[in-house]
Amino acid sequence: MSDEWCLGNGKVDLHFSLLNPCKIRVKMNWVLLFDDNCCLYIFNRVQLLTEPSSRSPSTFPHDTYYKTPTYPRHSLHFHAQNYFHFSSLNSHSMASPSTWNLSPKLFLVSLLLGSFVVASVGNLYQDFEITWGDGRAKILNNGELLTLSLDKTSGSGFQSKNEYLFGKIDMQLKLVPGNSAGTVTAYYLSSQGPTHDEIDFEFLGNLSGDPYILHTNVFSQGKGNREQQFYLWFDPTADFHTYSILWNPSGLLDGTPIREFKNSESIGVSYPKNQPMRIYSSLWNADDWATRGGLVKTDWSQAPFTASYRNFNADACIWSSGASSCSSTTPSSTSTSGQWYSQELDSTSQERMKWVQKNYMIYNYCTDTKRFPQGLPPECTATTLS
């Protein structure tokens, strides 16, 4: 039996043994199934959350599971100071949760001392540079559109020219359409070095008709293992959706959060807050693990695969030459820029987050008692994590 899990998100014909040592759990309308090798499969509209009962805690879905890709990826890092909010932004008028038309949005909250440098929706030539891909990444339409592509030879990637230390950052993304099995689109903020901080947004490709999986993780001082995964409840390939990062002393700006990670330094949990970060994104082949644990390979007849980016906006402090562009003066409550500084996660947003987690979360490290047999991480048992 392999030490690694087989994670799937498509349909497959399997014969399941009643004698294999895997447990099956049913949550909501999701069914959890394994094959005879204890490999986990995710079917369309089926949620799978289980562990084999006869072996040590699984590494799913953290370091061992996520192998290093062939192409440069830049590890994801981040810094913030009070709490993180992974959330979804309503792109249309709000209705009941069942009718929301939402796009995923990541909010981070952290202590900020400073005035704010405002970058309006600008020219992508000015804000980003292509870092790898040998022509597969392009900035088009006079700087209004950036595309990453992947073929059998290579993927591609870019990074921001600026480093940021606190603020609100927006980007619109449209993911790879159709049969994207085996591909991974990563969009993240990152510091550098072995003790990096990291916020991880990875979109795991799917077979046509199956939902994308959004993988999230939080690293501080080089330590992660805080994975949460969600099915997306809309088609992220049909149109552009806004993905944002917001960190301030109190909460998120608006939208529907899917994850909140608060500052738990008071109970000994390190928190990312000191390291400036760049924005990174990459599109690369990970068909050894990304779809059904590598059982479904990338269909290169569908190549090139393309992800698109537009409407970048940063209302943030820029870090340059060892100093922040922000002063010690906070913005006034009536100013247009920096309004996110005093926004909070209100009761409505908390209810939206509960709705997302109840209906679309498929993995939560804070409930994985077999992975942590000596006890869950301290932030999981405190009142700091949602």
C-alpha positions as CSV (number, residue, x, y, z in Angstrom):
1,M,0.0,0.0,0.0
2,S,1.4,3.4,-0.9
3,D,2.1,6.0,1.7
4,E,0.5,8.6,-0.5
5,W,-3.2,9.2,-1.1
6,C,-4.9,9.0,-4.4
7,L,-7.2,12.0,-4.6
8,G,-9.6,12.3,-7.4
9,N,-12.2,14.7,-8.7
10,G,-13.8,12.8,-11.6
11,K,-15.9,9.8,-12.5
12,V,-14.3,6.4,-12.7
13,D,-15.5,2.7,-12.7
14,L,-14.1,1.0,-9.6
15,H,-14.7,-2.2,-7.7
16,F,-14.7,-1.4,-4.0
17,S,-13.8,-4.1,-1.5
18,L,-15.9,-4.4,1.7
19,L,-12.8,-5.9,3.4
20,N,-10.4,-3.1,2.8
21,P,-9.3,-1.2,5.9
22,C,-10.7,2.2,4.9
23,K,-13.5,3.9,6.7
24,I,-16.3,5.6,4.7
25,R,-17.9,8.8,5.9
26,V,-21.0,10.5,4.5
27,K,-21.3,14.3,4.9
28,M,-24.3,16.1,3.5
29,N,-25.0,14.6,0.1
30,W,-21.4,13.6,-0.4
31,V,-20.3,9.9,-0.4
32,L,-16.7,8.8,0.5
33,L,-15.3,5.9,-1.4
34,F,-12.0,4.1,-1.7
35,D,-10.6,1.4,-4.0
36,D,-8.8,-1.7,-2.8
37,N,-5.6,0.2,-2.4
38,C,-7.3,2.7,-0.1
39,C,-7.1,5.4,-2.8
40,L,-9.6,8.2,-2.4
41,Y,-11.8,9.3,-5.3
42,I,-13.9,12.4,-5.6
43,F,-16.9,12.1,-8.0
44,N,-18.9,14.8,-9.4
45,R,-21.1,16.2,-6.6
46,V,-19.5,13.6,-4.2
47,Q,-17.5,14.7,-1.2
48,L,-14.8,12.3,0.1
49,L,-13.3,12.7,3.6
50,T,-11.8,9.6,5.2
51,E,-8.6,7.9,6.4
52,P,-7.5,4.3,6.5
53,S,-7.9,2.9,10.0
54,S,-5.0,0.6,9.9
55,R,-2.1,2.9,9.4
56,S,-0.4,6.1,10.7
57,P,-2.0,9.5,10.0
58,S,-2.1,10.3,6.4
59,T,0.0,13.1,4.9
60,F,-3.0,14.1,2.8
61,P,-3.1,16.7,1.6
62,H,0.1,18.4,2.7
63,D,3.8,18.2,2.0
64,T,4.2,14.6,0.8
65,Y,1.1,14.8,-1.2
66,Y,2.0,18.0,-3.0
67,K,5.1,17.1,-5.0
68,T,7.5,19.6,-6.4
69,P,6.5,20.4,-10.0
70,T,8.8,20.2,-13.0
71,Y,8.6,23.9,-13.5
72,P,9.4,26.8,-11.2
73,R,6.5,27.5,-8.9
74,H,7.8,29.8,-6.2
75,S,6.5,28.7,-2.8
76,L,3.6,30.7,-1.4
77,H,4.3,33.0,1.4
78,F,2.5,35.8,3.2
79,H,2.5,38.1,6.2
80,A,-0.4,39.6,8.0
81,Q,-1.1,40.2,11.6
82,N,-4.4,39.6,13.1
83,Y,-6.3,37.1,11.0
84,F,-6.7,35.7,7.5
85,H,-10.0,35.6,5.6
86,F,-10.3,33.3,2.6
87,S,-13.6,34.5,1.2
88,S,-15.9,34.8,-1.7
89,L,-17.1,38.0,-3.3
90,N,-20.6,38.4,-4.5
91,S,-20.4,39.7,-8.1
92,H,-24.1,40.4,-8.3
93,S,-26.9,41.4,-5.9
94,M,-27.1,39.3,-2.7
95,A,-29.9,36.9,-2.3
96,S,-30.3,33.8,-0.1
97,P,-27.2,31.6,0.1
98,S,-28.6,29.1,-2.4
99,T,-28.9,31.8,-5.0
100,W,-25.6,33.7,-4.4
101,N,-23.5,34.1,-7.5
102,L,-20.1,34.2,-5.8
103,S,-16.5,34.2,-6.8
104,P,-13.8,33.1,-4.3
105,K,-12.0,35.9,-2.5
106,L,-9.1,35.6,0.0
107,F,-9.0,38.2,2.8
108,L,-6.2,38.5,5.2
109,V,-6.3,40.7,8.2
110,S,-3.3,42.0,10.0
111,L,-1.9,44.8,12.1
112,L,-1.0,47.8,10.0
113,L,0.6,51.0,11.1
114,G,0.7,53.5,8.2
115,S,-0.9,55.6,5.7
116,F,-1.6,53.9,2.4
117,V,-0.1,53.9,-1.1
118,V,-2.9,53.6,-3.6
119,A,-2.5,51.8,-6.9
120,S,-5.5,52.2,-9.1
121,V,-6.4,49.6,-11.7
122,G,-3.3,49.9,-13.8
123,N,-1.2,48.7,-16.7
124,L,0.0,45.1,-16.1
125,Y,3.3,46.0,-17.8
126,Q,3.9,48.4,-14.9
127,D,2.9,46.0,-12.1
128,F,4.2,42.5,-13.2
129,E,7.1,40.8,-14.9
130,I,7.1,37.4,-16.7
131,T,9.5,35.2,-14.8
132,W,9.5,31.9,-16.7
133,G,7.8,30.0,-19.6
134,D,9.8,30.9,-22.7
135,G,7.1,33.0,-24.3
136,R,4.1,31.1,-22.9
137,A,3.2,34.0,-20.6
138,K,2.0,37.2,-22.3
139,I,0.8,40.6,-21.5
140,L,-1.7,41.7,-24.1
141,N,-4.1,44.5,-25.1
142,N,-1.8,47.3,-24.1
143,G,-1.3,45.9,-20.6
144,E,-5.0,45.2,-19.9
145,L,-4.7,41.3,-20.0
146,L,-2.1,38.8,-18.9
147,T,-2.3,35.1,-19.9
148,L,-0.4,32.1,-18.7
149,S,-0.2,29.0,-20.8
150,L,0.9,25.4,-20.4
151,D,1.9,22.8,-23.1
152,K,3.7,19.5,-22.9
153,T,7.1,21.3,-22.8
154,S,6.6,23.9,-20.1
155,G,4.2,26.0,-18.0
156,S,4.7,29.7,-17.2
157,G,4.6,32.2,-14.4
158,F,4.9,35.8,-13.4
159,Q,5.5,37.9,-10.3
160,S,4.8,41.4,-9.1
161,K,7.5,44.1,-9.4
162,N,6.6,45.4,-6.0
163,E,6.7,43.8,-2.6
164,Y,3.9,44.6,-0.3
165,L,3.5,44.8,3.5
166,F,-0.2,45.1,4.3
167,G,-3.1,46.3,2.2
168,K,-5.9,45.2,-0.1
169,I,-5.0,43.5,-3.3
170,D,-7.4,42.5,-6.1
171,M,-7.0,40.5,-9.2
172,Q,-9.6,39.0,-11.6
173,L,-8.8,35.5,-12.8
174,K,-10.4,33.1,-15.4
175,L,-9.2,29.5,-15.0
176,V,-8.4,26.9,-17.6
177,P,-11.7,25.7,-19.1
178,G,-12.8,22.3,-20.2
179,N,-10.7,19.2,-19.4
180,S,-8.1,20.8,-17.2
181,A,-7.2,17.5,-15.4
182,G,-3.6,17.4,-14.3
183,T,-3.1,21.2,-14.3
184,V,-2.7,23.5,-11.3
185,T,-3.2,27.2,-11.4
186,A,-1.5,28.9,-8.3
187,Y,-2.1,32.5,-7.2
188,Y,-0.5,33.5,-4.0
189,L,1.5,36.0,-2.0
190,S,5.0,35.0,-0.9
191,S,8.1,36.0,1.1
192,Q,11.3,34.1,0.5
193,G,13.7,31.8,2.3
194,P,13.4,28.7,4.4
195,T,11.4,30.4,7.1
196,H,9.0,32.0,4.7
197,D,5.4,33.0,5.4
198,E,2.8,31.8,2.9
199,I,-0.8,32.0,1.8
200,D,-1.7,29.4,-0.7
201,F,-4.4,29.6,-3.4
202,E,-4.2,26.5,-5.7
203,F,-6.9,25.6,-8.2
204,L,-6.7,21.9,-9.0
205,G,-7.8,21.1,-12.5
206,N,-10.7,18.8,-13.3
207,L,-12.4,16.7,-15.9
208,S,-15.0,18.4,-17.9
209,G,-18.2,18.8,-15.8
210,D,-16.5,18.2,-12.5
211,P,-15.9,21.1,-10.0
212,Y,-12.6,22.7,-9.4
213,I,-11.0,22.2,-6.0
214,L,-9.6,25.2,-4.3
215,H,-6.7,24.3,-2.0
216,T,-5.7,26.8,0.7
217,N,-2.9,26.7,3.2
218,V,-1.2,29.1,5.6
219,F,2.5,29.1,6.4
220,S,4.3,31.0,9.1
221,Q,8.1,30.9,9.7
222,G,8.3,28.0,7.2
223,K,5.6,25.9,8.9
224,G,2.4,25.1,7.1
225,N,0.2,22.0,7.4
226,R,-2.9,24.1,7.7
227,E,-4.8,22.9,4.7
228,Q,-8.4,23.5,3.9
229,Q,-10.0,22.5,0.6
230,F,-13.3,23.6,-1.0
231,Y,-15.3,22.8,-4.0
232,L,-16.1,25.9,-6.0
233,W,-19.9,26.3,-6.3
234,F,-19.7,28.2,-9.6
235,D,-17.8,27.8,-12.9
236,P,-14.5,29.7,-12.5
237,T,-13.8,29.2,-16.2
238,A,-16.8,30.8,-17.7
239,D,-15.9,34.4,-16.7
240,F,-13.5,36.4,-14.7
241,H,-13.9,36.4,-10.9
242,T,-12.3,38.7,-8.4
243,Y,-9.8,37.2,-5.9
244,S,-8.7,39.6,-3.2
245,I,-6.4,39.7,-0.3
246,L,-7.2,42.1,2.6
247,W,-5.4,42.3,5.9
248,N,-6.0,44.9,8.6
249,P,-6.5,45.1,12.4
250,S,-10.1,44.0,12.4
251,G,-11.6,42.1,9.5
252,L,-12.7,41.8,5.9
253,L,-14.1,44.4,3.7
254,D,-17.1,42.6,2.2
255,G,-18.1,39.4,0.4
256,T,-18.4,35.9,1.6
257,P,-15.4,34.5,3.5
258,I,-14.6,30.8,3.3
259,R,-11.7,30.7,5.8
260,E,-10.5,32.8,8.8
261,F,-7.1,32.3,10.4
262,K,-6.6,34.6,13.4
263,N,-3.5,35.7,15.2
264,S,-2.9,33.1,17.9
265,E,0.5,34.2,19.1
266,S,-0.9,34.4,22.6
267,I,-1.2,30.6,22.7
268,G,2.2,30.0,21.1
269,V,1.1,29.7,17.4
270,S,3.4,31.6,15.1
271,Y,1.8,34.1,12.8
272,P,2.9,35.6,9.5
273,K,3.4,39.3,10.0
274,N,7.0,40.5,9.4
275,Q,8.0,39.5,5.9
276,P,7.3,41.6,2.8
277,M,5.8,39.6,-0.1
278,R,5.3,39.6,-3.8
279,I,2.4,38.4,-5.8
280,Y,3.1,35.2,-7.7
281,S,1.1,33.1,-10.1
282,S,1.9,30.1,-12.2
283,L,0.3,27.4,-14.4
284,W,2.0,24.1,-14.5
285,N,1.5,20.4,-15.0
286,A,1.0,18.3,-11.9
287,D,-0.6,15.2,-13.3
288,D,1.4,12.9,-11.0
289,W,-1.0,14.0,-8.2
290,A,-3.4,16.8,-9.0
291,T,-6.4,14.8,-10.4
292,R,-7.4,11.5,-8.7
293,G,-4.0,11.2,-7.1
294,G,-2.4,11.1,-10.6
295,L,-4.7,8.4,-12.1
296,V,-6.0,11.0,-14.6
297,K,-3.2,12.4,-16.7
298,T,-3.1,15.6,-18.6
299,D,-4.7,15.3,-22.0
300,W,-2.1,17.1,-24.1
301,S,-4.4,17.1,-27.1
302,Q,-6.3,19.9,-25.3
303,A,-3.1,22.0,-25.0
304,P,-2.3,24.8,-24.7
305,F,-4.1,25.3,-21.5
306,T,-4.6,29.0,-20.6
307,A,-5.5,31.0,-17.5
308,S,-6.2,34.7,-17.8
309,Y,-5.7,37.7,-15.5
310,R,-6.9,41.3,-15.6
311,N,-8.0,44.3,-13.4
312,F,-5.2,44.2,-10.9
313,N,-5.6,46.8,-8.1
314,A,-3.5,47.3,-5.0
315,D,-4.4,49.7,-2.2
316,A,-1.4,48.8,-0.1
317,C,1.9,49.7,1.5
318,I,4.9,49.1,-0.8
319,W,8.1,47.7,0.7
320,S,11.3,49.0,-0.9
321,S,14.9,49.2,0.2
322,G,14.1,47.9,3.7
323,A,11.3,50.3,4.4
324,S,7.6,50.7,4.0
325,S,6.0,53.5,1.9
326,C,3.5,53.9,4.7
327,S,3.8,56.3,7.5
328,S,2.5,55.9,11.1
329,T,-0.6,57.9,10.3
330,T,-3.7,55.8,9.6
331,P,-6.3,57.0,7.1
332,S,-9.3,59.0,8.1
333,S,-12.6,57.2,8.3
334,T,-13.9,59.3,5.4
335,S,-11.1,58.8,3.0
336,T,-11.6,56.7,-0.1
337,S,-8.2,54.9,0.1
338,G,-7.5,52.8,3.1
339,Q,-11.2,52.2,4.0
340,W,-10.4,48.5,4.4
341,Y,-8.2,49.4,7.4
342,S,-11.2,49.6,9.8
343,Q,-13.5,47.0,8.2
344,E,-14.6,44.1,10.3
345,L,-16.0,40.6,9.8
346,D,-19.7,41.3,10.6
347,S,-22.4,38.8,11.6
348,T,-23.6,38.6,8.0
349,S,-20.2,37.6,6.7
350,Q,-19.8,35.1,9.5
351,E,-23.1,33.5,8.5
352,R,-21.9,33.3,4.8
353,M,-18.7,31.7,5.9
354,K,-20.6,29.1,7.9
355,W,-22.7,28.4,4.8
356,V,-19.7,27.9,2.6
357,Q,-17.9,25.6,5.1
358,K,-21.0,23.6,5.7
359,N,-21.8,23.0,2.1
360,Y,-18.5,23.1,0.2
361,M,-15.6,22.4,2.5
362,I,-14.1,18.9,1.7
363,Y,-11.0,18.9,3.9
364,N,-10.2,20.7,7.2
365,Y,-6.9,20.0,9.0
366,C,-8.7,21.1,12.2
367,T,-10.9,18.1,12.2
368,D,-8.3,15.5,11.1
369,T,-7.7,13.7,14.4
370,K,-5.9,10.8,12.8
371,R,-3.4,13.1,11.2
372,F,-2.8,14.7,14.6
373,P,-3.1,11.8,17.1
374,Q,-1.3,13.7,19.8
375,G,-3.9,16.5,19.6
376,L,-5.1,19.0,17.1
377,P,-3.0,22.2,16.5
378,P,-3.7,24.7,19.3
379,E,-5.4,27.2,17.0
380,C,-8.0,24.6,16.1
381,T,-9.2,24.2,19.7
382,A,-9.0,27.9,20.5
383,T,-11.7,30.4,19.3
384,T,-9.4,31.9,16.7
385,L,-10.1,29.7,13.7
386,S,-13.3,29.4,11.7
